[in-house]
């Protein structure tokens, strides 16, 4: 089974970008893929702190919603990014 990571940068829950991602996810799942969706506008994501912890350790010092993503990136067969264009 293929594993697909989807990163959604859409700030609107019902905008064009979000609808396109929804359709891509439906299509991937209907083809039998496992899909992991990350909403990059989630309140659970913290930005970089510039502490450079990651240079001498694996991963970030700040623990947030994206922590599982690092392992998923290594195992993903495909990656989909979405972002609105203004």
MOPAC internal coordinates of N, CA, C and O (Angstrom, degrees):
PM7 1SCF
backbone

  N    0.0000 0     0.00 0     0.00 0    0    0    0
  C    1.4459 1     0.00 0     0.00 0    1    0    0
  C    1.5263 1   108.24 1     0.00 0    2    1    0
  O    1.2310 1   120.91 1   -45.15 1    3    2    1
  N    1.3128 1   115.87 1   134.85 1    3    2    1
  C    1.4578 1   121.36 1   176.76 1    5    3    2
  C    1.5204 1   110.25 1   -77.21 1    6    5    3
  O    1.2310 1   121.21 1   -33.84 1    7    6    5
  N    1.3172 1   115.30 1   146.16 1    7    6    5
  C    1.4550 1   121.45 1   174.21 1    9    7    6
  C    1.5183 1   107.86 1  -114.17 1   10    9    7
  O    1.2310 1   120.84 1   -52.86 1   11   10    9
  N    1.3208 1   115.99 1   127.14 1   11   10    9
  C    1.4582 1   121.75 1  -178.28 1   13   11   10
  C    1.5198 1   108.79 1  -121.17 1   14   13   11
  O    1.2310 1   120.62 1   -52.20 1   15   14   13
  N    1.3338 1   116.41 1   127.80 1   15   14   13
  C    1.4561 1   121.92 1   174.13 1   17   15   14
  C    1.5168 1   108.01 1   -97.11 1   18   17   15
  O    1.2310 1   120.83 1   -44.24 1   19   18   17
  N    1.3144 1   116.01 1   135.76 1   19   18   17
  C    1.4591 1   121.64 1   179.57 1   21   19   18
  C    1.5210 1   108.00 1  -123.53 1   22   21   19
  O    1.2310 1   120.87 1   -55.41 1   23   22   21
  N    1.3312 1   115.95 1   124.59 1   23   22   21
  C    1.4553 1   122.38 1   177.13 1   25   23   22
  C    1.5149 1   107.87 1  -111.10 1   26   25   23
  O    1.2310 1   120.94 1   -64.74 1   27   26   25
  N    1.3176 1   115.81 1   115.26 1   27   26   25
  C    1.4584 1   121.11 1  -178.77 1   29   27   26
  C    1.5217 1   109.85 1  -103.06 1   30   29   27
  O    1.2310 1   120.94 1   -60.00 1   31   30   29
  N    1.3372 1   115.80 1   120.00 1   31   30   29
  C    1.4493 1   121.14 1   178.13 1   33   31   30
  C    1.5119 1   112.52 1  -102.10 1   34   33   31
  O    1.2310 1   120.42 1  -162.98 1   35   34   33
  N    1.3142 1   116.80 1    17.02 1   35   34   33
  C    1.4553 1   121.44 1  -177.44 1   37   35   34
  C    1.5258 1   111.35 1   -78.73 1   38   37   35
  O    1.2310 1   119.93 1   -56.65 1   39   38   37
  N    1.3358 1   117.73 1   123.35 1   39   38   37
  C    1.4582 1   119.38 1   177.60 1   41   39   38
  C    1.5254 1   113.22 1   -77.68 1   42   41   39
  O    1.2310 1   120.43 1   161.12 1   43   42   41
  N    1.3157 1   116.79 1   -18.88 1   43   42   41
  C    1.4619 1   120.73 1  -178.95 1   45   43   42
  C    1.5156 1   111.76 1  -101.35 1   46   45   43
  O    1.2310 1   120.60 1   -49.06 1   47   46   45
  N    1.3110 1   116.47 1   130.94 1   47   46   45
  C    1.4639 1   119.98 1  -178.57 1   49   47   46
  C    1.5197 1   112.76 1   -68.84 1   50   49   47
  O    1.2310 1   120.10 1   154.51 1   51   50   49
  N    1.3183 1   117.42 1   -25.49 1   51   50   49
  C    1.4672 1   120.63 1  -176.88 1   53   51   50
  C    1.5234 1   112.40 1  -120.88 1   54   53   51
  O    1.2310 1   120.09 1  -160.23 1   55   54   53
  N    1.3288 1   117.44 1    19.77 1   55   54   53
  C    1.4521 1   120.98 1  -178.76 1   57   55   54
  C    1.5238 1   112.30 1   -79.15 1   58   57   55
  O    1.2310 1   121.06 1    -1.38 1   59   58   57
  N    1.3213 1   115.57 1   178.62 1   59   58   57
  C    1.4664 1   121.64 1  -178.35 1   61   59   58
  C    1.5308 1   111.74 1   -61.75 1   62   61   59
  O    1.2310 1   120.47 1   136.16 1   63   62   61
  N    1.3332 1   116.70 1   -43.84 1   63   62   61
  C    1.4676 1   120.18 1  -178.85 1   65   63   62
  C    1.5240 1   110.58 1   -63.48 1   66   65   63
  O    1.2310 1   120.27 1   136.33 1   67   66   65
  N    1.3170 1   117.10 1   -43.67 1   67   66   65
  C    1.4642 1   120.91 1   178.89 1   69   67   66
  C    1.5232 1   111.19 1   -62.63 1   70   69   67
  O    1.2310 1   120.33 1   140.70 1   71   70   69
  N    1.3284 1   116.97 1   -39.30 1   71   70   69
  C    1.4721 1   119.96 1   179.17 1   73   71   70
  C    1.5271 1   111.08 1   -67.23 1   74   73   71
  O    1.2310 1   120.11 1   140.98 1   75   74   73
  N    1.3359 1   117.40 1   -39.02 1   75   74   73
  C    1.4718 1   120.15 1   177.42 1   77   75   74
  C    1.5202 1   111.21 1   -63.60 1   78   77   75
  O    1.2310 1   120.64 1   138.09 1   79   78   77
  N    1.3228 1   116.38 1   -41.91 1   79   78   77
  C    1.4634 1   120.05 1   177.90 1   81   79   78
  C    1.5262 1   110.54 1   -63.61 1   82   81   79
  O    1.2310 1   120.26 1   137.07 1   83   82   81
  N    1.3166 1   117.11 1   -42.93 1   83   82   81
  C    1.4716 1   120.68 1   177.76 1   85   83   82
  C    1.5239 1   110.86 1   -55.56 1   86   85   83
  O    1.2310 1   120.42 1   135.73 1   87   86   85
  N    1.3205 1   116.81 1   -44.27 1   87   86   85
  C    1.4689 1   120.71 1  -179.61 1   89   87   86
  C    1.5249 1   111.38 1   -67.52 1   90   89   87
  O    1.2310 1   120.19 1   140.12 1   91   90   89
  N    1.3323 1   117.23 1   -39.88 1   91   90   89
  C    1.4653 1   120.49 1   178.25 1   93   91   90
  C    1.5234 1   110.86 1   -63.65 1   94   93   91
  O    1.2310 1   120.52 1   138.65 1   95   94   93
  N    1.3287 1   116.62 1   -41.35 1   95   94   93
  C    1.4653 1   121.25 1   178.90 1   97   95   94
  C    1.5301 1   110.42 1   -64.88 1   98   97   95
  O    1.2310 1   120.52 1   135.57 1   99   98   97
  N    1.3349 1   116.60 1   -44.43 1   99   98   97
  C    1.4736 1   119.79 1   177.97 1  101   99   98
  C    1.5226 1   110.85 1   -59.07 1  102  101   99
  O    1.2310 1   120.39 1   135.75 1  103  102  101
  N    1.3330 1   116.87 1   -44.25 1  103  102  101
  C    1.4597 1   120.87 1  -179.82 1  105  103  102
  C    1.5171 1   112.25 1   -63.96 1  106  105  103
  O    1.2310 1   120.32 1   136.99 1  107  106  105
  N    1.3290 1   116.99 1   -43.01 1  107  106  105
  C    1.4653 1   120.70 1   179.90 1  109  107  106
  C    1.5220 1   110.60 1   -64.47 1  110  109  107
  O    1.2310 1   120.76 1   136.19 1  111  110  109
  N    1.3242 1   116.16 1   -43.81 1  111  110  109
  C    1.4719 1   119.34 1   179.89 1  113  111  110
  C    1.5235 1   111.54 1   -66.11 1  114  113  111
  O    1.2310 1   120.43 1   142.13 1  115  114  113
  N    1.3294 1   116.78 1   -37.87 1  115  114  113
  C    1.4690 1   118.93 1   179.82 1  117  115  114
  C    1.5298 1   110.96 1   -68.24 1  118  117  115
  O    1.2310 1   120.11 1   157.65 1  119  118  117
  N    1.3371 1   117.40 1   -22.35 1  119  118  117
  C    1.4690 1   121.54 1   176.58 1  121  119  118
  C    1.5313 1   111.39 1   -87.70 1  122  121  119
  O    1.2310 1   120.72 1  -178.46 1  123  122  121
  N    1.3362 1   116.22 1     1.54 1  123  122  121
  C    1.4568 1   120.65 1   175.56 1  125  123  122
  C    1.5183 1   115.37 1    95.43 1  126  125  123
  O    1.2310 1   119.83 1  -171.64 1  127  126  125
  N    1.3099 1   117.94 1     8.36 1  127  126  125
  C    1.4658 1   120.37 1  -179.56 1  129  127  126
  C    1.5255 1   111.33 1   -81.62 1  130  129  127
  O    1.2310 1   121.54 1   -29.59 1  131  130  129
  N    1.3218 1   114.66 1   150.41 1  131  130  129
  C    1.4607 1   120.51 1   170.46 1  133  131  130
  C    1.5234 1   105.95 1   -88.96 1  134  133  131
  O    1.2310 1   119.98 1   -51.17 1  135  134  133
  N    1.3209 1   117.64 1   128.83 1  135  134  133
  C    1.4580 1   122.13 1  -176.59 1  137  135  134
  C    1.5239 1   109.60 1  -117.25 1  138  137  135
  O    1.2310 1   121.39 1   -49.25 1  139  138  137
  N    1.3240 1   114.94 1   130.75 1  139  138  137
  C    1.4686 1   121.34 1   174.36 1  141  139  138
  C    1.5188 1   106.67 1  -116.68 1  142  141  139
  O    1.2310 1   120.72 1   -59.93 1  143  142  141
  N    1.3179 1   116.24 1   120.07 1  143  142  141
  C    1.4613 1   122.35 1  -175.05 1  145  143  142
  C    1.5184 1   110.46 1  -106.67 1  146  145  143
  O    1.2310 1   120.92 1   -50.53 1  147  146  145
  N    1.3273 1   115.84 1   129.47 1  147  146  145
  C    1.4643 1   122.35 1   176.14 1  149  147  146
  C    1.5170 1   108.71 1  -117.73 1  150  149  147
  O    1.2310 1   120.76 1   -58.84 1  151  150  149
  N    1.3191 1   116.15 1   121.16 1  151  150  149
  C    1.4596 1   122.54 1   177.89 1  153  151  150
  C    1.5190 1   107.73 1   -91.10 1  154  153  151
  O    1.2310 1   120.27 1   -70.82 1  155  154  153
  N    1.3273 1   117.08 1   109.18 1  155  154  153
  C    1.4541 1   121.42 1  -175.26 1  157  155  154
  C    1.5227 1   113.47 1   -76.36 1  158  157  155
  O    1.2310 1   120.48 1   177.23 1  159  158  157
  N    1.3174 1   116.69 1    -2.77 1  159  158  157
  C    1.4622 1   120.84 1   174.75 1  161  159  158
  C    1.5254 1   111.74 1  -102.84 1  162  161  159
  O    1.2310 1   120.64 1  -169.63 1  163  162  161
  N    1.2944 1   116.38 1    10.37 1  163  162  161
  C    1.4657 1   121.35 1  -179.87 1  165  163  162
  C    1.5235 1   110.45 1   -65.83 1  166  165  163
  O    1.2310 1   120.68 1   -36.02 1  167  166  165
  N    1.3000 1   116.30 1   143.98 1  167  166  165
  C    1.4684 1   120.82 1   177.03 1  169  167  166
  C    1.5199 1   111.52 1   -68.00 1  170  169  167
  O    1.2310 1   120.21 1   164.23 1  171  170  169
  N    1.3313 1   117.21 1   -15.77 1  171  170  169
  C    1.4591 1   120.84 1  -178.20 1  173  171  170
  C    1.5158 1   114.07 1   -81.88 1  174  173  171
  O    1.2310 1   119.43 1  -175.67 1  175  174  173
  N    1.3283 1   118.68 1     4.33 1  175  174  173
  C    1.4608 1   121.94 1  -178.99 1  177  175  174
  C    1.5221 1   109.66 1  -103.88 1  178  177  175
  O    1.2310 1   120.86 1   -51.14 1  179  178  177
  N    1.3057 1   115.97 1   128.86 1  179  178  177
  C    1.4681 1   121.02 1   177.87 1  181  179  178
  C    1.5137 1   108.85 1  -110.11 1  182  181  179
  O    1.2310 1   120.61 1   -38.89 1  183  182  181
  N    1.2994 1   116.44 1   141.11 1  183  182  181
  C    1.4604 1   122.05 1   179.69 1  185  183  182
  C    1.5140 1   112.52 1   -73.13 1  186  185  183
  O    1.2310 1   121.43 1    -9.59 1  187  186  185
  N    1.3000 1   114.86 1   170.41 1  187  186  185
  C    1.4642 1   120.50 1   177.30 1  189  187  186
  C    1.5133 1   109.98 1   -60.98 1  190  189  187
  O    1.2310 1   121.26 1   -34.23 1  191  190  189
  N    1.3178 1   115.19 1   145.77 1  191  190  189
  C    1.4569 1   120.99 1  -179.06 1  193  191  190
  C    1.5272 1   112.11 1  -105.82 1  194  193  191
  O    1.2310 1   120.27 1   174.46 1  195  194  193
  N    1.3352 1   117.08 1    -5.54 1  195  194  193
  C    1.4576 1   120.34 1   179.78 1  197  195  194
  C    1.5176 1   113.66 1    68.70 1  198  197  195
  O    1.2310 1   120.10 1  -154.07 1  199  198  197
  N    1.3302 1   117.41 1    25.93 1  199  198  197
  C    1.4655 1   120.55 1  -177.13 1  201  199  198
  C    1.5328 1   112.51 1   -87.87 1  202  201  199
  O    1.2310 1   120.35 1   166.62 1  203  202  201
  N    1.3290 1   116.95 1   -13.38 1  203  202  201
  C    1.4715 1   124.64 1   178.83 1  205  203  202
  C    1.5314 1   113.65 1    64.74 1  206  205  203
  O    1.2310 1   120.32 1  -163.14 1  207  206  205
  N    1.3237 1   117.00 1    16.86 1  207  206  205
  C    1.4640 1   121.83 1   176.41 1  209  207  206
  C    1.5269 1   110.30 1   -56.24 1  210  209  207
  O    1.2310 1   120.68 1   140.71 1  211  210  209
  N    1.3289 1   116.30 1   -39.29 1  211  210  209
  C    1.4632 1   121.27 1  -175.33 1  213  211  210
  C    1.5248 1   112.66 1   -66.61 1  214  213  211
  O    1.2310 1   119.76 1   163.07 1  215  214  213
  N    1.3147 1   118.07 1   -16.93 1  215  214  213
  C    1.4659 1   120.46 1  -179.87 1  217  215  214
  C    1.5266 1   112.31 1   -73.81 1  218  217  215
  O    1.2310 1   120.39 1   154.60 1  219  218  217
  N    1.3033 1   116.86 1   -25.40 1  219  218  217
  C    1.4644 1   119.63 1  -179.41 1  221  219  218
  C    1.5274 1   113.08 1  -117.71 1  222  221  219
  O    1.2310 1   120.34 1  -179.16 1  223  222  221
  N    1.3347 1   116.96 1     0.84 1  223  222  221
  C    1.4630 1   121.88 1   178.78 1  225  223  222
  C    1.5165 1   108.88 1  -136.54 1  226  225  223
  O    1.2310 1   120.56 1   -17.84 1  227  226  225
  N    1.3088 1   116.53 1   162.16 1  227  226  225
  C    1.4605 1   119.55 1   174.89 1  229  227  226
  C    1.5165 1   108.49 1   -86.11 1  230  229  227
  O    1.2310 1   120.61 1   -56.99 1  231  230  229
  N    1.3160 1   116.44 1   123.01 1  231  230  229
  C    1.4626 1   121.07 1   179.32 1  233  231  230
  C    1.5159 1   112.26 1    92.35 1  234  233  231
  O    1.2310 1   121.80 1     6.74 1  235  234  233
  N    1.3084 1   114.16 1  -173.26 1  235  234  233
  C    1.4582 1   121.64 1  -175.89 1  237  235  234
  C    1.5190 1   111.24 1  -103.80 1  238  237  235
  O    1.2310 1   121.02 1   -26.77 1  239  238  237
  N    1.3159 1   115.65 1   153.23 1  239  238  237
  C    1.4580 1   121.01 1   174.81 1  241  239  238
  C    1.5294 1   110.07 1   -70.05 1  242  241  239
  O    1.2310 1   120.87 1   139.85 1  243  242  241
  N    1.3326 1   115.94 1   -40.15 1  243  242  241
  C    1.4575 1   121.56 1   179.28 1  245  243  242
  C    1.5253 1   108.94 1   -74.92 1  246  245  243
  O    1.2310 1   120.64 1   -59.30 1  247  246  245
  N    1.3110 1   116.37 1   120.70 1  247  246  245
  C    1.4659 1   120.96 1   179.20 1  249  247  246
  C    1.5222 1   108.64 1   -93.77 1  250  249  247
  O    1.2310 1   120.90 1   -56.81 1  251  250  249
  N    1.3127 1   115.89 1   123.19 1  251  250  249
  C    1.4499 1   120.12 1   179.46 1  253  251  250
  C    1.5163 1   109.97 1  -142.75 1  254  253  251
  O    1.2310 1   121.22 1     9.63 1  255  254  253
  N    1.3002 1   115.28 1  -170.37 1  255  254  253
  C    1.4545 1   124.69 1  -177.88 1  257  255  254
  C    1.5247 1   112.93 1   -57.79 1  258  257  255
  O    1.2310 1   119.90 1   154.81 1  259  258  257
  N    1.3274 1   117.79 1   -25.19 1  259  258  257
  C    1.4624 1   121.56 1  -175.70 1  261  259  258
  C    1.5293 1   114.28 1   -85.97 1  262  261  259
  O    1.2310 1   118.57 1   176.08 1  263  262  261
  N    1.3098 1   120.34 1    -3.92 1  263  262  261
  C    1.4600 1   121.54 1  -176.62 1  265  263  262
  C    1.5332 1   112.97 1   -53.29 1  266  265  263
  O    1.2310 1   118.57 1   133.75 1  267  266  265
  N    1.3319 1   120.32 1   -46.25 1  267  266  265
  C    1.4666 1   119.48 1   178.78 1  269  267  266
  C    1.5346 1   113.13 1   -64.22 1  270  269  267
  O    1.2310 1   120.39 1   158.39 1  271  270  269
  N    1.3350 1   116.85 1   -21.61 1  271  270  269
  C    1.4573 1   121.11 1  -176.95 1  273  271  270
  C    1.5215 1   111.96 1   -59.35 1  274  273  271
  O    1.2310 1   119.65 1   144.11 1  275  274  273
  N    1.3192 1   118.28 1   -35.89 1  275  274  273
  C    1.4613 1   120.59 1  -175.93 1  277  275  274
  C    1.5276 1   111.40 1   -60.39 1  278  277  275
  O    1.2310 1   120.40 1   136.33 1  279  278  277
  N    1.3103 1   116.84 1   -43.67 1  279  278  277
  C    1.4662 1   119.99 1   176.18 1  281  279  278
  C    1.5205 1   111.98 1   -68.54 1  282  281  279
  O    1.2310 1   120.48 1   141.86 1  283  282  281
  N    1.3211 1   116.68 1   -38.14 1  283  282  281
  C    1.4623 1   120.36 1   179.69 1  285  283  282
  C    1.5270 1   111.39 1   -65.60 1  286  285  283
  O    1.2310 1   119.90 1   145.01 1  287  286  285
  N    1.3246 1   117.79 1   -34.99 1  287  286  285
  C    1.4678 1   121.06 1   178.97 1  289  287  286
  C    1.5270 1   111.42 1   -60.46 1  290  289  287
  O    1.2310 1   120.75 1   141.18 1  291  290  289
  N    1.3138 1   116.17 1   -38.82 1  291  290  289
  C    1.4625 1   120.14 1  -178.95 1  293  291  290
  C    1.5216 1   112.21 1   -67.42 1  294  293  291
  O    1.2310 1   120.57 1   151.54 1  295  294  293
  N    1.3324 1   116.51 1   -28.46 1  295  294  293
  C    1.4628 1   120.89 1  -175.15 1  297  295  294
  C    1.5263 1   114.19 1  -100.23 1  298  297  295
  O    1.2310 1   120.18 1   171.94 1  299  298  297
  N    1.3231 1   117.26 1    -8.06 1  299  298  297
  C    1.4711 1   120.60 1  -174.15 1  301  299  298
  C    1.5215 1   111.66 1   -68.66 1  302  301  299
  O    1.2310 1   121.43 1   -39.00 1  303  302  301
  N    1.3275 1   114.87 1   141.00 1  303  302  301
  C    1.4597 1   120.88 1   173.25 1  305  303  302
  C    1.5195 1   110.67 1   -85.50 1  306  305  303
  O    1.2310 1   120.46 1   144.10 1  307  306  305
  N    1.3216 1   116.72 1   -35.90 1  307  306  305
  C    1.4583 1   122.83 1  -179.74 1  309  307  306
  C    1.5192 1   109.60 1  -141.87 1  310  309  307
  O    1.2310 1   120.93 1   -25.86 1  311  310  309
  N    1.3325 1   115.83 1   154.14 1  311  310  309
  C    1.4608 1   122.04 1   177.82 1  313  311  310
  C    1.5191 1   108.47 1  -131.16 1  314  313  311
  O    1.2310 1   121.07 1   -45.33 1  315  314  313
  N    1.3360 1   115.56 1   134.67 1  315  314  313
  C    1.4695 1   121.74 1   178.04 1  317  315  314
  C    1.5178 1   107.68 1  -119.53 1  318  317  315
  O    1.2310 1   120.60 1   -50.75 1  319  318  317
  N    1.3283 1   116.45 1   129.25 1  319  318  317
  C    1.4730 1   121.87 1   175.03 1  321  319  318
  C    1.5137 1   107.98 1  -114.03 1  322  321  319
  O    1.2310 1   120.73 1   -39.67 1  323  322  321
  N    1.3160 1   116.21 1   140.33 1  323  322  321
  C    1.4634 1   119.72 1   174.02 1  325  323  322
  C    1.5132 1   108.94 1  -130.82 1  326  325  323
  O    1.2310 1   121.68 1   -39.14 1  327  326  325
  N    1.3005 1   114.39 1   140.86 1  327  326  325
  C    1.4563 1   119.86 1   178.99 1  329  327  326
  C    1.5242 1   108.24 1  -155.99 1  330  329  327
  O    1.2310 1   120.50 1   -43.91 1  331  330  329
  N    1.3093 1   116.64 1   136.09 1  331  330  329
  C    1.4639 1   118.27 1   176.81 1  333  331  330
  C    1.5251 1   110.94 1   -70.86 1  334  333  331
  O    1.2310 1   120.67 1   -25.43 1  335  334  333
  N    1.3101 1   116.33 1   154.57 1  335  334  333
  C    1.4560 1   122.29 1   175.45 1  337  335  334
  C    1.5184 1   107.15 1  -115.25 1  338  337  335
  O    1.2310 1   120.79 1   -55.96 1  339  338  337
  N    1.3026 1   116.09 1   124.04 1  339  338  337
  C    1.4593 1   120.17 1  -178.54 1  341  339  338
  C    1.5106 1   110.09 1  -106.55 1  342  341  339
  O    1.2310 1   120.10 1   180.00 1  343  342  341

